[in-house]
Amino acid sequence: MLFTRPHFKEYVMARLVTIAVLLFIVFSIFLVLATPDGQDGITPILLIALAFLIFIFFIYRGAARMQKELIILNKYLANLEEIDQIDYEAHFFTQEFEEINQNLIGALKKAKKREDIKQRYNAKLKLKNRQRADMISAITHEFRNPIASIMGYSQTLQDDPDIPKPLQEKFLSKIYNNGNKIEALLGRLILWNKFESGEATLHKSSFDMYTLTQEIKLALEEQYKNREILVKGESHIVVADRTLMEVVLKNLIENALKYSKDEVLVEIEENRISVSDKGVGISDQDIDKVTKKFYRSGTHNWDNSMGLGLSIVKTILSLHKSKLDIQSKENEGSTFSFNF
């Protein structure tokens, strides 16, 4: 380029030297004219020249320091996104530069804070996307079997109209049961979505926990033929959301039925209820994970139905200021319990 802007020090020195030279010439001419004998004016002229040189030197030092500070500030501004921190020990000899430095420190902190928030948001978004993918996979897995059963039995009834009446009734019962299973899965998804969106609210009422347990027992024994559910305890009135507590108990008892072959024991004590089985149990590495959303064990002995069942139980109990306690040993059984 033919013309480039000078640096701060060069600009100040150029202006200062020009002014100093002009003043020196003016004072020198004045002294020469005011001194009849020219020799008497040489000494004052030399002293004036020396004073100007000393003055220019100190101005040069100050300008150089100010230029250095400007370079530091400019470096911060140019690399604000890359640098991790501004030098807190930097000292500026003018108040204005010190204030600029403090403002830069504040700007950097805000920028880093925004970056941290952005990273946390991205991490949360990635987790949500991964959970959504897991949910779709879980839904596909859970819905495939009952849908396949319904289609298979329906196709058989359609292709062979001469199937004996008892067998037709059996196939229709299978279709009905699988339809109920799909409805239960959809209900679980809808409930989970309400919890995720924060739309779920408690509708508390006073009811008998023992009576509710007996109702769930009869319904599940109708579904799980040849299985026994033992309920021990006595009447106990609680104040809670009856519908949600029914979801909790039904999930816990149904899990016990799925993963055991012997009877399932439900015990109602003074302020605690527990559901015990003598089934496959849960491994130590899975016991802290089974209540997490979308978690499915790789061992296939505990799949937690879409990974939502126990997560929903945990959330409902949390809304009631309670928590789920799990005691389990592999191949010996499990006990799920919570306080009223």
N, C-alpha and C positions, 0 to 999 in steps of 0.2 A: 504494500500500500504506500502511496505517495505521502499520506499524512496519517499519523497515528497520535492519539491523545497521549500526552506525557503522564508519567507517574506523579503521584502527589508531591514527593520530594523534589523532583525535577521542576515541577510547576512552581512551587514555593521559592526555590532557589533562583530560578530564572527571573521571577518578578522582584525578589529581594535584591539580587545583585544589580539588576538594572536600576532600581531606585537608589541603591547605595552608591553606585558609580555617578549617577546624576547629581546626587547630593554632595558627593566628594568634589566633583568638578565645580559646583556652585560655590561651596565653601572655600575652595582653593583660590578661585578667581577673586572672591571677596577679600580674602587675606592678602593676596598679592596687591590688589588695588588699595587696600587700607594700610599697607606697610610701605613707607617711603623707601626703605632699604630692603631690597628683595631678599637679602640673606636672612633677615630677621623673620621672614614668613615661612622659611623652609621647615623649621622645627615644628611649629604648630600643624603644618600640613601633614608632616610625617606622623604626628600623634593622632591626628584625625583619621589618617589612613589605617593606623594600627587599631584604633577604636572600632572602625568599621569592620576590619578583618575579624577582630574578636567577636563582635556582634554577629557577623555572618556565620562564624564557626558555631556559636551556641544555637543560633536558629537552625543551622544545618543538622545539629545533633537532635534537636527537638523534632524537626521535620522527618528525620530518618526513623525516630522512634514511633511517631504517629503513623508513618507509612507501614512500619512493621505491624502495628496493631490493626491497621486497615487490612493488611494481607491476612492476618489471623482470622479476623471476622469474615472476610470474603471466602476464606477456605471453609469455614463452618457453613456459610450460606450455600456454597457450591456443592457441598457433600452432606447436606443435612439428612438425607435419606439413608446414607451409608454409614455415617459415624455412629458409634455406640454412645459416646458421651462427650460433652464439652469440658475442656480443662477448667475445673473450678479454681485452680491455683493461679490462673492467668490474672496479672495485675495491670490495670490501665491507669495512666497518670491523669486522665481527664474524666470527669463525671459522666459526660455524654457517652464515651466509649464503654465505661463500666456498665451503664444502663443498657446499652445495646447488647453487651455480653450477657447480662442477666436475662434480658428478653429472649435471647437466643437459647439460653438454658431452659427457660420456660417453654419455648416453642418446641424444643427437642423432646422434653418430657411429654408434652401433649401428643407429639407425633408418635412417640414410642407407645404411649397409652392406646392411641387409635390403632396402631399396628397390632398390639397385643389383643385388643378387642376383635379385630378383624381375623386374627389367627384362631382365636377361640370360637368365633362364629363359623369359620370354615371347618374347624374340627367337628363342631356340633352338627353342621350340615352334612358332612361326610358320614357321621354316625347315624343321622336320621336316614340318609340314603341307603346305608348298609342295612339298617333295621327294616326299612321298607322292602328291600330285596329279600331279606330273610322272611318277612311276613308273607310276601307273595309265594315264596317257596313253601312255607309252612301251610298256607291256605291250600295250595295245589296238592300237597301231600295228604292233608286231612280230608279234603273233599273228594279226592279221586276214588277211594275205596267205596264209600256209600253210594256215590253216583254210579260207579261200575256195577254194584250189586243191584241197584234199582233197574238199570238198563238191562242187565242180564236176566233177572226174574221176569221183567215185563216182556222181553223178547221171547222168553220161553212160553209164557202164557199166550202170547199172540200167535206164535208159530204152531202150537199144539192145543187146539180147543178141546181135545178129548182127555186132557189131564184129569186124573181123579180129583173129586171134590176136596178130600182132606189135603192133598198136595197143593191144590190151588190156594186153599186157605193158608197153608204154611208159607207159600210164596208171597201172598198178599201181606201176611204178617211181617215178612222180611222187608218188603217194600215200605210198609208203614214205619217200621222201626228205623230203617235207614233214612227215611224222610224226617223223622224226629231228630235223628242225629245231626242232619244238615241244619235243621232249625236251631238246635242247641248251639252249633258252631257259629251260626250267623248271630245269634243272641250274644254269644261271647265276644264276637268282633264288635258289635254295636256298643256293648258295655265298655270294652276297652277303649273304643274311640271317644266315648263320653269322658272317660277319665283323662285321656290324653289332651282333649280340648278344654278340660276344666269345666265341663257342663254338668258333671254329676253332682247332685246335691243330696243331702241326707233328709229323709222324711221319717223322723223318729216316732215311735209309738210304743206302748206298753204291751208286751206279749209274753207267752210262756215258752221258754227255750226248749223245754222237754216236749211240749206239744208239737212245736215246729220240727224237731228232730224225728218224732214219730211219723209225721206226714211225709217227710223226705224218705224215711225208711220204707214206708209202704210203696211209694212211687218207684224207688230204685229196685225193690224186690220184685216188682211187677216187670221191670225191664231186665233185671239179671235173675233169670229163673235158676232155681236150685242153689241160690246163694243166701246166706244168712247174715243179717245185720243185728247185732245185739246192742240194745240201748240200756245202760245202767244209770240210775240216778233218780231224781224226783223233780217235781214241779219247781221251776225257778223263773220268776218274773224279771224281765230285763226291759230297759228302755233303749231301743236301737231302731235302725232301719230294717224292718222285717224282711223286705224283699232282698236286700243286699246280704243280710245274714243267711238267708236261704241259699243264695249263690255260694257263699263261703262253705257252708256245711255240705251242700250237694257236691261241690268240687272235691272237697276232702274225702268224703265217703266214696264217691265214684272212683277217685284215684286209688283208694284202698282196694276197691273191688277189682279194678283193672289189673293191679299188680300183685294180687295174692289169690290163693285158692281156698283158704280156710275162711272162717267167719271173720267179720269186721266188728270191732268193739268200739262203741261210742259211749264215753263216760261223761256224765254231767255232774260236776261237783259244785261246791258253794259259789265259786266265782271263776270257774275254769271248765273248759270243755276240751276233750281230747278224742282223736280218732286213731285207732291202732289197728295194724294188720300184721300178719306173719308171712309177708311176701318177699319179693326179690330185694327189697331195701335199696338204699342209695349209697353210692360210693363216697368216700371222704372227699374226693376231689370235686364231686358234683353237688354235695349237700349245701354249699354256700352259693351255688349258682342257679339252682332249680327255680328260685323265685324271680329270676331276672327275665325281662321281656325277651321273647323269641329264643330262649335258650333251649337247646335240644341236646341231650347227651349222646355222645358218639358210641356208647355201649349198647344203645337201643333197648336197654332195660328200663329206661325212664325217659319218655319223650315229652311229657308235660303238655300234651295236646296243643299244638301250635305255639308252645312256649308262652301261652297267655294265662292258663288256668291258675297257677300258683301266683303269678304276678298280679292277677286281679284280686285273688284272696288277700295278698299282702297289702294292696292298695286300699281295699275295703276295710280291713282291720286298722290300717293307719288312720283312716277317716274316723274310726271309732276309738282312737287313742289306744289302740292295742297293737300287738305284733304277733307274728306266727313263729312258734318255736318248733324246730324239727329235730327229732332224735331218731337215728336210723343206723342199722348195720346191714351190710350186704348179706343176702341169703338168710337173714333172720327176721327182718321186718322193720316197720317205721311207725312212729307216733307223731302226729301233728296236733298241736294244742295251742290254745290262746286263752287269754283272760277276758272275762266279760267287761 
